[in-house]
Amino acid sequence: MSRVCELTGKGPMSGNNVSHANNKTKRRFLPNLNDTTLQSEALGRAFKLRISAAALRTVDHRGGLDAFLAKAKDSDLSPKALKIKRDIQKSTDTAAALEA
């Protein structure tokens, strides 16, 4: 299982452990990933995603999965999230066409 957030593309970073004696050894900073189920209002169903805690806060702040994906860059999203984004766009386009 890869250690990359499906919504933000956030992945592991590298750095150093620095001891009191100023010895430096390599280490990895891993993102805080959680398996989460997010609900899409436009599609009326839930999706299981592996996202970072920061991404989960951003999804809540923007008003849900649909609003987050509308603003998200395609280059940051995983293939699974891109498919969800396209399905939401199709759903909202057809709903707008039916209203007009």
Number of C-alpha atoms within 10 A of each C-alpha: 4 8 16 19 24 22 27 19 15 20 16 13 10 9 11 12 12 12 9 7 6 8 9 12 10 9 12 11 11 13 17 17 20 13 11 15 13 16 15 16 13 15 15 7 10 13 13 11 18 20 23 24 16 14 20 19 11 15 18 12 11 13 10 17 23 20 17 19 21 13 9 14 12 15 11 15 19 17 13 13 17 19 12 18 21 13 14 21 17 14 14 14 11 11 12 10 9 8 6 5
